[in-house]
Amino acid sequence: MSDAKPPVSLLIVDDHPGSLEMLSAALAQEGVEILTASDPEAGVDLIHSRRPQIVLTDLVMPRMSGLEVLERTMEFDPSIDVILMTAHYSTESAVEAIKKGASDYLNKPISISSLRERIGRLVEEARKRRRTLQLEDELLASAEFEGIIGRSPLMWELFSKVRRVAPHYRAMLVTGETGTGKDLIAQALHKLSPAAKGRYVVLNCSAVVETLFESELFGHVKGSFTGATSDKAGLYEHAHGGTLFLDEIGDMPLATQAKLLRVLQNQEVQRVGSLTARKVDVRVVAATNRDLRTAIAEKRFREDLYYRLSMVELNAPRLADRKEDLPLLERHFIGKFSAQYGKPIHGLTHRAQILLALHSWPGNVRELENVIGHASMMALGETIDVRDLPSYLHSGSGAMPQTADPLPPGGDVSVGTLEEQERLLILRALEASAGNQSQAARILRIGRDALRYKLKKHNLQ
């Protein structure tokens, strides 16, 4: 079996056969497949059928302009790099081409050596993207822990704690902001505990009416209150031999907290209206996004229950504190939604990745899941682009400003030159990483040496 790597495809579209022949010969290199079209319509057909990584097209052609080729390419797959060539250069057309997604805009006569260098860089970037996708797929398989995705130091530390405490805990507290995956941590604790073969029962404390809380959790006997027409076991009894997950425990009424404390201490449940207690064997995982110490000071949460639950406290980190996990989480959710929607989505464009990396993610992983779900539904091709993302990411707090967006969402925003765009993105990445160059390079999906070169290039040292 051959180990040869698949070639990078370059499509050249020019209505002058002489130019096609000259460019094909000049740009030929090992590992690059040259496709040509003297008719722009035929060129668009090749884009759809052969999906080249790079398109080099003349601007002025009969029946269809290079800008139209660019537009139809971006509609099909915005990850394709498109370079426009013209002998009729104008600042207005250059800015329009950049706004529409062009990678470059070259003025004829074109220096062959400069063009070779530019195409060479794009070929290497295409190969790097291909290698990155393969690497991310491999990392995704190795970075999944009981349904939780992460390979950042914070997540490895969390996974280590879960492994260590799962065989031994009787009661556990999981804290963290909304959307950080506290429920997944609870499920991981259950799966790795001796109770894994038992039931996993969930009670959302914020969704239960206060007057029915004790009955829902501990059960009741017939006639104990109006409407109690028969004996009923509570969720605590139902979880016997397994795990009970109490989500949003900060919303549990104080009276129920007192009864829960007794159950945790004695491992006995007394149904509402009953005079006898029943032995139960249940592991309890409680979760909250609230500061329980503040709630204790305000007499809204029992201090003794807090200490009973928090012998070991696990904290689910914010997504903003583990942005190095973003690429893996993006790949995970793209795989999930492409299967769910039956769409062959393979990834995000570089500019969409940068926009997501610069967002502050107040809704954490749940927000990212919703964003990727929205974008997967909206995407027309195999790649998610900036235009597919929810509109609030273009103007919301923590998102890239419109002036730094390579593809403004339909407005007349002046985007500047490619050099200005690159400089703005680097500044935003440095701002988001508090000046940490290694982290800024990760946000921009480039190597640290490449970032140093660009800092020097833009006089940002």
C-alpha positions in Angstrom: 0.0 0.0 0.0 1.3 3.4 -0.9 2.1 5.9 1.9 2.1 8.9 -0.5 0.3 11.9 0.9 -2.7 13.2 -1.1 -1.7 16.2 -3.3 -2.8 19.7 -2.7 -5.0 20.9 -5.5 -4.5 24.3 -7.2 -7.1 25.5 -9.7 -6.1 28.3 -12.2 -9.0 30.1 -13.9 -8.0 32.4 -16.8 -9.7 33.0 -20.2 -6.3 33.4 -21.9 -4.9 30.0 -22.8 -1.3 31.4 -22.9 -1.6 32.6 -19.3 -3.0 29.3 -18.2 -0.1 27.4 -19.8 2.5 29.8 -18.4 1.1 29.8 -14.8 0.7 26.0 -14.9 4.3 25.5 -15.8 5.6 28.2 -13.4 3.6 26.8 -10.4 4.1 23.1 -10.9 5.8 21.4 -7.9 5.9 18.0 -6.3 2.8 17.2 -4.3 0.6 19.8 -6.0 -2.1 18.9 -8.5 -2.7 21.7 -11.1 -6.2 22.1 -12.5 -7.0 24.6 -15.2 -10.1 26.2 -16.7 -10.3 28.8 -19.4 -14.0 29.3 -18.8 -15.1 30.6 -15.3 -18.3 28.5 -15.4 -16.2 25.4 -15.9 -13.9 26.6 -13.2 -16.8 26.8 -10.7 -17.8 23.3 -11.8 -14.3 22.1 -11.0 -14.5 23.7 -7.6 -17.6 21.8 -6.8 -16.4 18.4 -8.2 -12.7 18.5 -7.3 -12.7 20.8 -4.2 -9.3 22.4 -4.7 -7.5 23.9 -1.7 -6.3 27.0 -3.7 -8.0 28.9 -6.5 -6.0 31.4 -8.6 -8.4 33.4 -10.9 -8.2 36.4 -13.2 -10.5 39.3 -12.3 -11.8 40.4 -15.7 -13.3 37.5 -17.8 -16.2 37.2 -20.1 -19.6 35.9 -18.8 -18.3 35.8 -15.1 -15.9 38.0 -13.3 -13.3 36.8 -10.8 -15.3 38.4 -8.0 -18.2 36.2 -9.0 -15.9 33.1 -9.0 -14.8 34.2 -5.5 -18.4 34.6 -4.2 -19.5 31.2 -5.5 -16.4 29.6 -4.1 -17.0 31.2 -0.6 -20.7 30.0 -0.8 -19.5 26.5 -1.5 -16.5 26.3 0.9 -15.1 29.4 2.6 -11.9 27.4 3.7 -10.7 27.5 0.0 -7.9 30.1 -0.5 -8.8 32.4 -3.5 -6.2 34.7 -5.1 -7.4 37.3 -7.6 -5.2 38.6 -10.4 -5.9 41.8 -12.4 -4.3 44.3 -14.7 -7.0 46.8 -13.6 -6.1 47.3 -10.0 -8.2 49.7 -7.8 -8.3 50.2 -4.1 -12.1 49.8 -4.2 -12.0 46.4 -5.9 -9.2 45.2 -3.6 -11.2 46.1 -0.5 -14.3 44.4 -2.0 -12.3 41.3 -2.7 -11.0 41.2 0.8 -14.5 41.7 2.3 -15.8 38.8 0.2 -13.1 36.5 1.5 -10.1 36.7 -0.9 -6.8 35.6 0.5 -4.9 38.0 -1.8 -5.3 40.5 -4.6 -2.4 40.7 -7.1 -1.7 43.3 -9.6 -0.5 42.3 -13.1 2.2 42.0 -14.4 2.9 39.5 -11.6 6.3 38.5 -10.5 6.6 34.8 -11.0 9.0 34.4 -8.1 6.6 36.3 -5.8 3.6 34.3 -7.0 5.5 31.0 -6.4 6.4 32.1 -2.9 2.8 33.1 -2.2 1.4 29.8 -3.6 4.1 27.9 -1.7 2.9 29.4 1.6 -0.7 28.5 0.8 0.3 25.0 -0.1 2.1 24.5 3.1 -0.8 26.0 5.1 -3.2 23.6 3.4 -0.9 20.7 4.3 -0.7 22.0 7.9 -4.5 22.2 8.1 -4.8 18.6 6.9 -2.2 17.5 9.4 -3.9 19.5 12.2 -7.3 17.9 11.4 -5.8 14.4 11.6 -3.9 15.3 14.8 -7.1 16.8 16.4 -9.0 13.6 15.6 -6.3 11.5 17.3 -6.2 13.9 20.3 -10.0 13.8 20.6 -9.9 10.1 21.0 -7.2 10.3 23.7 -8.6 13.4 25.4 -12.1 12.0 26.2 -12.6 11.0 29.9 -16.0 9.4 30.6 -17.7 11.7 28.1 -15.7 14.8 29.2 -13.4 16.4 26.6 -10.1 18.1 27.8 -6.4 17.9 27.7 -5.5 21.2 29.5 -3.7 21.0 32.8 -6.9 22.0 34.7 -8.8 19.2 33.1 -6.1 16.6 33.7 -6.0 17.6 37.3 -9.8 17.3 37.5 -9.7 13.8 35.8 -7.1 12.7 38.3 -9.2 13.8 41.3 -12.3 12.0 39.9 -10.3 8.8 39.5 -9.0 9.0 43.0 -12.2 9.8 44.8 -14.7 7.8 42.8 -14.1 4.4 44.5 -14.4 5.9 48.0 -16.9 8.8 48.2 -20.3 8.7 49.9 -21.2 12.4 49.4 -19.5 14.8 47.0 -19.9 18.5 46.0 -19.2 19.6 42.4 -19.0 23.4 41.9 -18.6 25.6 38.9 -20.4 28.1 36.6 -23.4 27.3 34.6 -22.5 25.2 31.5 -19.2 23.9 32.7 -20.3 20.2 32.7 -21.0 19.5 36.4 -23.5 16.9 35.4 -20.9 15.1 33.3 -18.5 15.0 36.3 -21.3 13.5 38.4 -21.9 10.8 35.8 -18.2 10.1 35.7 -18.1 9.7 39.5 -21.0 7.2 39.2 -19.5 5.2 36.4 -16.1 4.8 38.2 -17.7 4.0 41.6 -18.6 0.6 43.1 -22.3 1.7 42.5 -21.8 1.9 38.7 -24.2 -1.0 38.1 -26.9 0.7 40.2 -29.3 3.4 39.1 -28.2 7.0 38.3 -31.0 9.2 39.5 -31.2 13.0 38.9 -33.1 15.6 40.8 -33.0 19.3 39.7 -33.6 21.1 43.0 -34.5 24.4 41.2 -37.4 22.7 39.4 -39.3 21.3 42.4 -42.1 23.1 44.2 -41.0 23.8 47.8 -44.1 22.2 49.3 -43.5 19.0 47.5 -39.8 18.8 47.9 -39.6 16.3 50.8 -42.2 14.1 49.2 -40.3 14.1 45.9 -37.0 13.3 47.5 -37.9 11.0 50.4 -41.4 9.7 49.4 -44.7 9.7 51.3 -47.3 7.3 52.7 -51.0 7.2 51.7 -53.0 9.9 53.4 -50.0 11.9 54.6 -51.3 15.0 52.8 -54.0 16.0 50.4 -53.5 14.2 47.1 -51.4 11.4 48.6 -53.7 8.6 47.4 -51.1 5.8 47.7 -47.6 5.1 49.1 -44.8 6.4 47.0 -41.0 5.9 47.2 -38.9 9.1 46.9 -36.0 9.5 44.5 -33.6 8.8 47.4 -35.1 5.3 47.8 -35.3 4.8 44.1 -31.5 5.4 43.9 -30.8 2.5 46.4 -27.6 0.7 45.3 -26.7 3.6 43.0 -26.1 7.3 42.8 -28.4 10.3 43.4 -27.4 13.5 41.6 -28.8 16.7 43.3 -28.3 19.4 40.8 -28.5 23.1 41.9 -28.6 22.1 45.6 -28.3 25.7 46.6 -32.0 26.0 45.8 -33.0 23.3 48.3 -35.3 24.6 51.0 -33.7 24.8 54.5 -36.2 22.3 56.0 -35.3 19.7 53.4 -31.6 20.4 53.9 -32.0 19.4 57.6 -33.7 16.2 56.6 -31.1 15.4 53.9 -28.3 15.9 56.5 -29.9 13.3 58.7 -30.3 10.8 55.8 -26.6 11.3 54.9 -25.5 10.7 58.5 -27.8 7.7 59.2 -28.3 6.2 55.7 -32.0 5.9 56.5 -35.0 7.5 54.8 -38.3 8.2 56.5 -41.2 8.9 54.1 -43.4 11.8 54.8 -46.2 10.7 57.2 -44.4 7.4 58.1 -43.2 6.4 61.6 -40.6 4.0 60.4 -37.2 4.5 58.6 -35.8 2.5 55.7 -32.2 1.6 55.3 -30.7 2.9 52.0 -27.3 2.6 50.3 -26.9 5.7 48.1 -24.0 7.8 47.0 -24.9 11.5 46.6 -23.3 14.0 44.3 -24.5 17.5 44.8 -23.8 20.4 42.3 -24.2 24.1 42.4 -23.1 27.2 40.5 -23.6 29.3 43.7 -21.2 30.4 46.3 -22.4 28.2 49.2 -20.2 30.0 51.7 -22.0 33.2 51.0 -25.3 31.4 51.2 -24.3 30.1 54.6 -23.4 33.6 55.8 -26.9 34.7 54.6 -28.6 31.8 56.4 -29.8 30.3 53.1 -27.7 27.1 53.4 -26.8 24.9 56.3 -23.2 25.0 57.3 -23.2 21.4 58.6 -24.7 20.1 55.4 -22.0 22.0 53.4 -19.2 20.3 55.3 -20.9 16.9 55.0 -21.0 17.3 51.2 -17.7 19.0 50.7 -15.1 16.6 52.3 -13.8 16.6 48.7 -15.0 19.4 46.5 -14.5 19.2 42.7 -14.5 22.4 40.7 -15.4 22.4 37.0 -13.2 25.0 35.4 -14.5 27.8 33.2 -14.0 27.4 29.4 -12.2 30.8 29.5 -9.6 29.3 31.8 -8.9 26.3 29.5 -9.1 27.7 26.0 -6.4 25.3 24.8 -9.3 22.7 24.8 -11.3 24.8 22.3 -10.1 23.0 19.2 -10.9 19.5 20.6 -14.3 20.7 21.9 -15.1 22.2 18.5 -14.2 19.0 16.7 -16.3 17.0 19.2 -19.4 19.1 18.7 -18.9 19.4 14.9 -18.9 15.5 14.8 -22.0 15.4 17.0 -24.0 17.9 15.0 -22.8 16.8 11.5 -24.1 13.3 12.4 -27.3 14.7 13.9 -28.1 16.9 10.9 -26.8 14.5 8.3 -24.4 17.1 6.9 -20.7 16.4 6.0 -19.2 19.2 8.0 -15.4 18.7 8.6 -14.3 21.8 10.4 -14.1 25.6 10.8 -12.3 28.2 8.7 -9.3 29.8 10.3 -11.1 33.1 10.8 -14.0 31.3 12.5 -11.6 29.6 14.8 -10.0 32.9 15.7 -13.4 34.5 16.4 -14.3 31.6 18.7 -10.9 31.8 20.4 -11.3 35.5 21.2 -14.8 35.1 22.7 -15.0 35.2 26.5 -17.5 32.2 26.7 -19.7 33.3 29.7 -21.9 30.3 29.0 -18.9 28.0 29.0 -19.0 24.6 27.2 -22.8 24.7 26.9 -22.6 28.0 25.1 -20.0 26.5 22.7 -22.2 23.5 22.1 -25.1 25.8 21.2 -22.9 28.0 18.9 -21.6 24.9 17.0 -25.1 23.5 16.8 -26.4 26.8 15.3 -23.4 27.0 12.9 -23.8 23.4 11.8 -27.4 24.0 11.0 -26.6 27.2 9.0 -23.5 26.0 7.2 -24.1 25.5 3.4 -20.8 23.6 2.7 -18.5 21.3 4.5 -16.8 24.1 6.5 -18.2 26.5 9.1 -17.4 30.1 8.5 -17.8 33.3 10.4 -21.2 34.0 8.6 -22.6 30.7 10.0 -21.9 31.7 13.7 -24.6 33.4 15.8 -24.8 37.2 15.1 -24.0 38.1 18.8 -20.5 36.8 18.4 -19.7 39.6 15.9 -20.6 42.4 18.3 -21.1 41.0 21.8 -18.8 41.4 24.7 -15.6 39.5 24.3 -16.1 38.9 20.6 -14.0 40.2 17.7 -15.0 43.8 16.8 -16.5 44.2 13.3 -13.5 46.2 12.1 -11.4 43.2 12.8 -13.7 40.7 11.2 -12.3 39.5 7.9 -15.9 38.9 6.7 -18.3 41.5 8.1 -21.9 40.1 8.2 -23.4 42.1 5.3 -22.5 45.6 6.5 -20.4 48.3 4.8 -17.7 48.2 7.5 -14.3 49.2 6.2 -12.0 46.2 6.7 -8.7 47.6 5.6 -5.9 45.7 4.0 -4.8 42.2 4.7 -1.8 43.5 6.6 -4.0 45.6 8.8 -6.3 42.7 9.4 -3.4 40.5 10.5 -2.1 43.2 12.8 -5.6 43.7 14.4 -6.0 39.9 15.0 -2.5 39.7 16.6 -3.3 42.6 18.9 -6.7 41.0 19.9 -4.9 37.7 20.6 -2.3 39.4 22.7 -5.0 41.3 24.6 -7.0 38.1 25.2 -3.9 36.3 26.5 -2.7 39.2 28.7 0.5 39.5 26.6 1.4 35.8 26.9 2.9 35.0 23.5 2.6 31.3 23.8 -1.1 31.6 24.6 -1.6 34.2 21.8 0.1 31.8 19.3 -2.4 29.0 20.4 -5.3 31.4 19.9 -4.1 32.3 16.4 -3.4 28.6 15.6 0.2 29.4 14.6 3.6 28.4 16.0 5.4 30.7 18.5 8.2 31.3 16.0 5.6 32.4 13.4 4.1 34.8 16.0 7.6 36.3 16.8 8.1 36.9 13.1 4.7 38.6 12.7 5.4 40.7 15.8 8.6 41.9 14.3 6.9 42.4 10.9 4.2 44.6 12.4 6.6 46.4 14.8 4.7 45.0 17.9 7.7 43.8 19.9 
